[in-house]
């Protein structure tokens, strides 16, 4: 999610926002559970998924925005939660750090990227037999992205930047693709998918969910995204007062866009103010289901 200058519209709640912030710091009840991640379990049928992959379980986490005081708390709890549910694969859909500007100076970009150094060892505690895959978010892309990638990969977390990796079961493959950040990077879906044989199922990691409208015109079965924080604050009868670019159409949850299934995770961390209202941090457990012959819906 963006914390660049336009993001400050989020704080136009004025005095109400100040009150909510104070409550969030001193309390941790149902509404203000910024440090209490919630497990969301979903089953996703995919018409092209081979029977060999039926029941494959993926844990998704997103939008960590690591800091030593607030986001580290739900992150530690999320890591424990993932290790308890024992998924087959873990995917991390971007924004490991927070950048204060869209075009930071080199010194600010380097300083922002330093947050990956305590973040990566925590994420490396995630356990899954098929490993941990990641993509960058918009905050990572404008920080020192090379340093972020180096630190993640030195801790056993593979970063997919316009590339794909195959997994095989009983002679049948499932591909996981990842693109560079859509807003601030150089995403190239064609490059990422160039070695994937026609007809084999593809799961795409892309930070911004609204890119699904473009992805739906390509042979991708499932897109996993973050970026929105689910709005971070959801007001009754109104919803979130602010959502960032490329997260306004599909800000959270499960969607079908033509043949493409999209899931948007509401994230772990916070930005601007360490509060969540009616929008707790999320760990998503996605179970893939073979669904041959099911018609696609729009």
ABEGO torsion letter per residue (X at the ends): XBABAAAAAAAAAEAAAAAAAAAAAABBBAAABAABBBBBBBBBBBAABBAAABGBBBBBBBGAGBBAAAAAAAAAAAAAAAAAAGBABBBBAEGABBBABABBBAAAAAAAAAAAAAAAAAAAABBBAAEBBBBBBAAAAABBAAAAAAAAAAAGBBBBBGBBBBBBBGGBBBBBBBBBBAAABBBBAAAAAAABBBGBBBBBBBABAAAAAAAAABBBABBBBBGAGGGGBBBBGAEBABBBBGAAABABEBBBBEABBBBBBAEABBBGBBBBBGBBBBBBBBBBBBBBGBBBBX
